[in-house]
Amino acid sequence: MKIQQFLEHHGIASNPFADEDAQTDRVFKAACIRNTYHPTWDKIYGDPNDPATAVVFGEKGSGKTALRLQIVDRLTAFNADHPEHQVFVIQYDDFNAFLDRLRDRFSGRRRKAEKALEQWRLWDHIDAILSLGVTQLVDRLLEVRQARHPAARDEALPAAALDASHVRDVMLLAACYDQSTAENPLVRWNRLKKKLRFPTWKSKLDLVLGVAVTIAAVAIPFWLGLKGTFGWEALTWFFIGLLAALAGWLPFAWRFAKWHLKAMQIVRGTRVLSHPVNLLRRIFLKFPAAQIVGQPLPSQPRTDDRYELLAKLQGILRAMKIEGIEVLVDRVDEPYLINGSTELMRLLVWPMLDNKFLKHPGLGIKLLLPIELERLIDREDRDFHQRSRLDKQNLIRSLAWTGQSLYDVAAARIKACAADGRSPNLAALFHAEVTPQRLMSAFAGLRVPRHLFKFMYRLFTEHCNAHSDENPVWQIAPAAFEAVLAVYQRDQDAFDRGVGAG
């Protein structure tokens, strides 16, 4: 028998269990994303009108990435229905580039993954989040068609709603955090300046002064020659002109040196970002002194400046009817430097568990973390718990699934794959002796959706391989069900111990 033949007999158009990863799962994206939720969904998702943090731990395959995709899908619908009260979504789920840049700051033994991650701090996380948020903001202001951002409405951001201080803040944030690789950073900053009509002519006054004095100093010898003045008088005027030229360039030279030094400090301070010093200096030289004096810059290893810059981003978004920010943190076990190591994941994640950061007004952090980290929480000292205050963070210690909830997931996927005019039923695939109660009991041992999908796919395969096209059997027998379940649970146990592929 062929699997498709078995499925079509029951009114199922395609295999509901062929995909195991939510990011590529067509059945999930087409139907289940909107109607199949984990029982703790409401606590995790919260209220978009008032974004809140949630800290979720789940084992591999429990649906953390599916949760992230469902949150994005719901927020997309929310933004479409609430243009006056939108949510800005930042997906913080690819750490490779940030980790590489941090590691590149070190040499020798300090380049080892563990040594580098020991230096990771909360402000590095905030820098990474700001870079993702500001790059998205600039893309949307410039209407970059190639860029796609989660939950964003298909319309340009209302740049006209920004006042002069907001425009200044956008330009400042873009200088520090825009990490787009689509075009030259200076060209992109200039395009943004033109789009927002940010005036920079005052920044050129000291340059104009230097050029004017230099022209005057060069003109003096020609003027003296035309008058026929030579000797000591001419030499005196020559030195006066030279000193005047040097004095005329002093304001620009001072500003140049000041911003070159500041650019170097910012490059050293933003360890997870990529900034050429000369390019950063050229951008900052375009700011009029009155516009940038006293403004926070990420030049020191501390969080204070970052919180002020985060508040600036929030103020800009609020002016454009975007009231909250949701940051979705996922896949912390996947960067190649971490490679699933629990200790390295702890070094990366623990700095983020800071109550001041997690409870920042208008900011909701959804931390979707591997279950291995949950086992480390109770081993931490009192200082950690006082700093993190996980009791206030909508903590989900385990993204657990019951047999009944997994039964509902399987039934929903089968219905999502129904052929036109058919209403397939999960129980109908099995012999009457394999009751729904037995299925729920077996599914409880599988624990998570990924194991459920793998088991069902293997069960379909083994059943169809056991029968020919000439003598098809349309229901899975109890003996076959129990045999496949026993083998799969042995493989599952090997995977849990780290000695199997799952």
Secondary structure by P-SEA (a helix, b strand, c coil): ccaaaaaaaacccccccccccccccccccccccccccccccccccccccbbbbbbbbbcccccaaaaaaaaaaaaaaaaaacccbbbbbbbcccaaaaaaaaaaacccccccaaaaaaaccaaaaaaaaaaaaaaaaaaaaacccccccccccccccccccccaaaaaaaaaaaacccccccccaaaaaaaaaaaacccccccaaaaaaaaaaaaaaaaaaaaaaaaccccaaaaaaaaaaaaaaaaaaaaaaaaaaaaaaaaaaaaaaaccccccaaaaaaaaaaccccccccccccccccaaaaaaaaaaaaaaaaaacccbbbbbbccccccccccccaaaaaaaccccccccccccccbbbbcccccccccccccccaaaaaaaccccccccccccccaaaaaaaaaaaaaaaccccbbbbccccccccccaaaaaaaaaaaccaaaaaaaaaaaaaaaaaacccccccccccaaaaaaaaaaaaaaaaaaaaccccc
